């Protein structure tokens, strides 16, 4: 009875640690992952949709071929979704680099404006290189000088 009890205790301690490790596994947060994938035809659209449709944790998949955009909502890891799309479709895919036009202060700066962007979108200024970053965001001195001669400013200079 002493040996059987010792083996039983050993089994229980190993089994309990396995269960506790399983409970401590970090779960992904609910996320919306947007990916840019070029789609030319309905077959490409179907292939992109099927590549992530059966993915564990993905609750909805939306494909917009006009914008070349794939949106996946669910408890998924963005890097895993991107890797899966690249691997299963064989297409070049990247995270969605665009933001709406009205979010950016200076949307026509060379690093921000993109001819390939969908209508109403420009590149995200966080992704722009540091040299053009200063142009993309207006500094306080720039704003001060432009508003000093503005018609909307009641205390503007009347030199003009």
C-alpha positions in Angstrom: 0.0 0.0 0.0 2.9 2.4 0.6 4.3 2.0 -2.9 0.9 2.4 -4.6 0.1 5.5 -2.6 3.5 7.0 -3.5 2.9 6.3 -7.2 -0.6 7.7 -7.0 0.7 10.9 -5.4 3.4 11.2 -8.0 0.9 10.8 -10.8 -1.5 13.4 -9.2 1.3 16.0 -8.9 2.4 15.5 -12.5 -1.2 15.6 -13.8 -2.0 18.7 -11.7 1.0 20.6 -13.1 -0.1 19.7 -16.6 -3.6 21.1 -16.0 -2.3 24.2 -14.3 0.0 24.9 -17.3 -2.9 24.4 -19.6 -5.0 27.0 -17.6 -2.1 29.5 -17.6 -1.8 29.5 -21.3 -2.3 33.1 -22.5 -5.4 33.6 -24.7 -5.4 36.0 -27.6 -7.4 39.2 -27.4 -10.3 39.9 -29.8 -8.7 41.7 -32.7 -9.5 43.1 -36.1 -6.6 42.2 -38.5 -6.4 44.1 -41.8 -4.1 42.8 -44.5 -3.4 44.1 -48.0 -3.4 41.4 -50.6 -3.6 42.0 -54.3 -6.6 40.1 -55.8 -7.2 40.2 -59.6 -10.1 37.9 -60.0 -12.9 36.0 -58.2 -10.6 32.9 -57.9 -8.0 35.0 -56.1 -10.7 36.3 -53.8 -11.9 32.8 -53.0 -8.4 31.5 -52.4 -7.6 34.4 -49.9 -11.0 33.8 -48.1 -10.4 30.1 -47.8 -6.9 30.5 -46.6 -8.0 32.0 -43.3 -11.7 30.8 -43.1 -10.9 27.7 -41.1 -8.3 29.3 -38.9 -8.7 28.7 -35.2 -10.1 31.7 -33.5 -11.3 33.6 -36.6 -14.9 34.5 -36.2 -15.5 36.5 -39.4 -13.6 37.0 -42.7 -14.3 39.8 -45.1 -12.6 40.3 -48.5 -12.8 43.6 -50.4 -11.1 43.0 -53.8 -11.5 46.6 -55.0 -9.4 47.8 -52.1 -7.2 44.7 -52.0 -8.1 44.3 -48.4 -8.7 41.2 -46.2 -10.3 41.8 -42.7 -10.2 39.0 -40.1 -12.1 39.5 -36.8 -11.5 37.0 -33.9 -9.2 35.8 -31.3 -6.2 35.5 -33.6 -2.6 36.5 -33.7 -1.9 39.1 -36.5 1.5 37.6 -37.4 0.0 34.1 -37.8 -2.8 35.4 -40.0 -0.3 37.2 -42.2 2.0 34.1 -42.4 -1.0 31.9 -43.2 -2.2 34.2 -46.1 1.3 34.3 -47.5 1.9 30.6 -47.2 -1.5 29.3 -48.5 -2.0 31.8 -51.3 1.5 32.3 -52.5 0.8 36.0 -52.8 2.6 39.0 -51.4 0.7 40.2 -48.3 1.4 43.0 -45.8 -0.4 44.6 -42.9 -2.9 47.3 -44.0 -0.7 50.4 -44.3 -3.4 53.0 -44.9 -5.5 55.3 -42.7 -8.4 57.5 -43.7 -7.5 60.7 -45.4 -9.0 63.0 -42.7 -6.8 61.5 -39.9 -3.5 62.8 -41.3 -2.6 66.5 -41.0 -0.7 66.9 -44.3 -1.9 64.1 -46.6 0.0 65.2 -49.7 3.5 65.0 -48.3 5.6 62.7 -50.5 6.0 60.0 -47.9 2.3 59.9 -47.0 0.5 60.3 -50.3 0.3 57.0 -52.2 -1.1 56.7 -55.7 -1.9 53.0 -55.1 -4.0 53.7 -52.0 -7.7 53.2 -52.2 -9.9 56.3 -52.6 -10.1 58.3 -49.3 -6.9 56.6 -47.8 -3.3 57.7 -47.4 -0.3 55.9 -45.9 -0.1 55.8 -42.1 2.4 58.5 -40.9 3.8 56.1 -38.2 5.1 53.9 -41.1 6.8 56.9 -42.9 10.5 57.3 -42.6 11.8 59.9 -40.0 13.0 62.3 -42.7 9.5 63.0 -44.0 7.9 62.5 -40.5 8.6 66.2 -39.7 6.7 67.2 -42.8 3.8 65.0 -42.2 3.0 66.5 -38.8 2.8 70.3 -38.4 5.0 71.8 -35.7 3.7 74.4 -33.3 5.8 77.1 -35.0 4.4 76.2 -38.4 0.9 76.5 -37.1 1.6 79.8 -35.4 3.0 81.3 -38.6 0.2 80.1 -40.8 -2.5 81.3 -38.4 -0.9 84.7 -37.9 -1.9 85.7 -41.4 -5.2 83.8 -41.6 -8.5 85.6 -42.4 -10.2 83.5 -39.7 -7.9 84.8 -37.0 -9.4 88.1 -35.5 -6.0 89.2 -34.1 -4.2 88.5 -37.4 -1.6 90.9 -38.8 -3.0 93.4 -41.2 0.2 94.1 -43.1 -1.1 92.4 -46.1 
